[in-house]
Amino acid sequence: MYWTRAKWILIILFLGINIFLLTYMFFAVQEQVTVSNATIENTLDILKKN
């Protein structure tokens, strides 16, 4: 039987899926962290008034 070959194929497949998901999560988190300039300016205006 080809169990060792099937195991290697599955390991490589799951490693590829994990790498894809990690890069997807990394870029998704980076997009959520950014704050627009308008939000920063509005926050600074509010803080200056107080």
Secondary structure, 3 states (H helix, E strand, C coil): CCHHHHHHHHHHHHHHHHHHHHHHHHHHHHHHHCCCHHHHHHHHHHHHHC
